[in-house]
Amino acid sequence: VQLSLGRSGFTAVEEADDTHKGSVLTNPFWQNWFVQAGVDMSLQNPYGCNFSDVFPKGKSFGVDVAVGKWFTPEVALRLKLNWENGLLKNNHLEWIAPGGRNGINHDEGGYLLATGDVMFNVHNIFCGYDAQRKWCLSVYPRAGLIRNFAINSASPVVGLGVENSYRLTESISLYADVDYQVTTSESSAGMTGMGVSAGSNGFFDLSIGVQIDLGRENSWKVF
């Protein structure tokens, strides 16, 4: 980084190369946004149920959309919506409320999961930002709400996940997410028939899709 003295003091000027290690990078608010769209498979893990029976009792499919922004090359915030069991039907599904009554959850619209994910880019944290890097690994904690339309119930969700992304062009990438979250038993009362105080239910979610980056590419500024 070269420092030049101007009327307002020292100004940071980026180097010709686009790799920055040990520097703090920032960007304007409207830069480095992204949108995602994909499909997913959910594997329910109800409290007290044997996970070996998840196929087919706890398996469902859904669609995902998300919007997010990288505030630095290391940290982003993503808001994600997952509509599950509303388009594709698993006739053997028993572990989604109302449990044991196959098909009713699908007929009533499935369930909607809304989460906020704080994403940490592992490659950029440990290796420095590189604009030419194609593969990136990110981890994220998440929190949100799940609404089951079949029983008119909404409950809190917390979880952890891992995302792998691979850039195809300057603005288009493929992504694959794997995450696990837990929610109160009441949100999926039909899974186990338990009350809120009896425990929690968990579920894996595996999703793949396409990401489109918005705004000018490589708009990071050295701070």
C-alpha positions, 0 to 999 in steps of 0.5 A, a space after each residue: 500500500 502506498 500512502 500519499 499526502 493530500 489536503 485532508 491527510 494521508 490517503 491509502 492507495 491500493 497496490 497494483 496486485 489484488 492480493 491483500 494480507 494483513 490489511 483491513 478492507 472495506 467497501 461502499 454500502 451498495 457494493 458486494 451484495 449477492 443473491 442466491 437461488 437453489 434447491 435442497 433436501 431436509 433430513 429431520 432428526 426428531 427428538 426420540 426418533 432413530 435417525 436410521 429411519 430418516 429415509 423415507 420418514 424424515 426426508 423432504 425437498 424444498 427451494 431456497 432464495 437468499 440475499 446477502 452482503 459482504 461487509 469485508 472479505 471476511 464477514 457477510 450477513 445473509 438472509 435466507 428463506 427455505 420453503 420445504 415440502 410445499 412443491 414436492 411430496 414425500 408420500 412416506 413422510 411421517 416426521 413432519 407435523 402433523 406426524 404420522 398423517 402422511 401428506 397433510 403437511 404437504 397439502 397444507 403448504 409445508 413449512 417456511 424457514 427464515 434465517 439470518 446467517 453471519 458468514 465467515 470466509 475461512 480462506 480470506 481470514 487465514 490466507 488473505 483476500 485474493 480477487 482471483 480465488 475461485 473456491 471459498 469455504 465459509 462457516 456460519 452460525 444462524 438464527 431464525 424462525 420456522 413456521 409450519 403451515 399444517 399446524 399454524 405454528 412458529 418457533 425459533 431456530 438456531 444452527 451452524 453451517 458450512 458453505 462451499 462456493 466456486 466462481 464460474 465467472 466474475 459474477 456467477 458462482 455455484 454454492 453448496 450448503 450443509 447445515 444443522 439446526 435445532 428448534 423447539 419440539 412445539 414447532 414440530 409437535 406432530 413429529 413427536 407429540 411432545 410439548 415445548 419443555 420436553 426437548 428439541 428437534 433438529 434437522 440437517 439441510 443440504 442445498 445447492 444453487 447459483 449465486 449472482 454477485 451484484 455491483 462492481 467487482 473487486 470494489 474493496 478499499 484498503 483502510 
